[in-house]
Amino acid sequence: MVVNDEEQYSVWRSGKQIPTGWHGEGFTGTKDECLEHINEVWTDMRPRSVRNGDR
């Protein structure tokens, strides 16, 4: 899994180069396990800057 600076998550295949602006989240597992983890940790879908009133 990867996460960007706006705290938006994505499933990303291990070993595949992570795109600029994203970094490893630290959780690994099957696609279903990753989606379950995302569902648990990403409770507010708005980008961080919107949640914090930066925009």
N, C-alpha and C positions, 0 to 999 in steps of 0.2 A: 504494500500500500504506500501511497505517497500523499503528501499534503503540501499546499502552497502557502505563501505568506498571508493569504486571506483566510486561512484555515478551512479551505475547501479540500475534500478528500477524493481520491480516486484509486481504484484497483489498478495495480501495475505489476506486470510479470517480473519475477525475480530474474536478475541477470540482464534485463533490458536497460539501456541507458535512460536515466531519469532526465526529463527535459528541464531546461533552464527555468528557474522560478519555482521548482518543486524539490522536495527532499523526502527521503525515506521517513516514514512515520514510526517505524519500529515494530509494527505488527506484521506477522507473516502467517499464511495459512492458505486453505483452499479458497476459491472464489467465493463460495457461499459463506465461509467463515469470515472472510474480509468484509463482505457486504453486511453481515450481522454486526461485526465490530463497528463499521461505519455508522450503522443505524443506532448503535448505542452511544457513540461519542459525538456524532454530528447532529446535535439536537436542534440547532438553529441554522437553517440553510443559508441565511444571509451572509454575505462576505463580512469579514471582521471589521473592515473600515465602515461599513454601513451600520453594523451593530454598535460600534463605538461612536457613531456620529461624525466620522471623519469626512464623509462626503455629503 
